[in-house]
Amino acid sequence: MTDENQLAKHHKERMEASRQSILGAMKDIEAEIDERGYYCDPEDPDKPRRLSMQEIQRRAGVSEAYLRNARHADLREDVRQWLAVQKKKTGASSKPEAEKVRRETIRYYEQTLKELATETAMWKAAHDDLVKQVERLKTQIANMSSNDGNKIVLLDPRKNK
């Protein structure tokens, strides 16, 4: 096989892999929409994402210019048609109940904040008690050192052996 044939074969395989990647991304996105009823960031369901050709290319791992290439006009048209169907099917390109989810998320964070504030107050009270105890002990040590002229002498632990 000549170098030109090998190069052509290599490019054809790359193009087919990219095509399959885009088609796979579309299937994954469609499954997510069917599961949730809207499209969002796969890593963070609270983060809505706009469903677009660029998003499909990003999910597929190809460059944003991939579908702009004239060689991929048929695939670009397939993606456009698929996007139109998805937008009609879901009624929107991203999360329709986003406001409700935001309110629930805010309630969750408010509850968590209240719990943290309670824990912090308990920790602060315990900390304040310990600080008072340390101060009392310092005062006791100072009083013991000054009685009758006797001084407290700290022993080196190595000398006790």
Secondary structure, 3 states (H helix, E strand, C coil): CCHHHHHHHHHHHHHHHHHHHHHHHHHHHHHHHHHHCCCECCCCCCCECCCCHHHHHHHHCCCCCHHHCHHHHHHHHHHHHHHHHHHHHHCCCCCCCHHHHHHHHHHHHHHHHHHHHHHHHHHHHHHHHHHHHHHHHHHHHHHHHHHHHCCCCCCCHHHHC
